[in-house]
Amino acid sequence: MKESSTSGGAGRKQGAASPCAACKLLRRRCSHDCVFAPYFPADEPHKFASVHKVFGASNVNKMLQLKQLSSINRPNNANSTTNSGTRLA
């Protein structure tokens, strides 16, 4: 069977970005509003792997989605978590 011109080899639409490192490790679909994507890009899988090993994906998700954490402080929180995870792993 021939593939249509609108899909890639893996059934993705052309131009679709690869999943972030978190979604790739967790083997899930990376949505356009993925909370992990801005902080764990696909080209740096070691970052999320070490954070996941120390804190777990659920806890990292909770840390990034804290209501009192403003969007300005969120990148700092993600960097701090990544540094801690890398150091402790």
C-alpha positions in Angstrom: 0.0 0.0 0.0 1.3 3.5 -0.9 1.5 6.1 1.8 -0.3 9.4 1.2 1.8 12.5 0.6 0.5 14.1 3.9 2.0 11.6 6.2 5.6 10.7 7.1 7.1 7.3 7.6 5.7 7.0 11.2 2.2 8.2 10.4 3.0 11.8 11.4 1.9 14.8 9.4 4.7 16.5 7.5 6.3 19.3 9.6 5.3 17.7 12.9 8.0 18.1 15.5 9.6 15.1 17.3 8.3 14.5 20.8 10.1 16.1 23.7 12.6 14.1 25.7 10.0 13.5 28.4 7.4 12.1 26.1 9.9 10.1 24.3 11.2 8.4 27.5 7.6 8.0 28.8 6.5 6.6 25.4 3.5 8.9 25.1 2.2 11.3 22.5 3.6 14.8 22.9 0.8 17.3 22.6 1.2 20.9 21.5 0.6 22.0 25.1 3.0 19.5 26.7 4.2 20.9 30.0 7.6 19.2 29.6 8.4 20.3 26.0 9.7 23.8 26.7 12.2 22.5 29.3 13.2 19.1 28.0 13.8 19.3 24.3 14.2 16.2 22.2 17.9 16.8 21.5 18.7 16.6 25.3 17.2 13.3 26.5 19.8 13.0 29.3 18.3 16.0 31.1 14.9 14.4 31.6 16.3 10.9 32.2 18.3 12.1 35.2 15.4 14.2 36.5 13.0 11.3 36.1 15.3 9.0 37.9 15.5 11.2 40.9 12.1 12.9 41.2 9.8 10.8 38.9 7.7 12.2 36.0 4.6 12.8 38.1 6.5 14.9 40.7 8.2 17.0 38.0 4.9 17.5 36.3 3.4 18.8 39.6 6.4 21.1 40.2 6.0 22.6 36.8 2.3 23.1 37.2 2.2 24.7 40.6 -0.4 27.3 40.6 1.6 29.8 42.7 4.6 29.4 40.3 4.4 32.2 37.8 5.3 31.6 34.2 8.3 33.9 34.8 9.7 31.6 37.5 8.8 28.3 35.8 12.0 28.2 33.7 14.1 28.8 36.8 12.3 26.0 38.6 12.9 23.6 35.6 16.6 24.5 35.5 17.0 24.0 39.2 15.2 20.7 39.1 17.4 19.6 36.1 20.6 20.6 37.9 19.6 18.8 41.1 18.5 15.7 39.2 21.8 15.6 37.2 23.9 16.0 40.4 22.0 13.3 42.3 21.6 10.8 39.6 
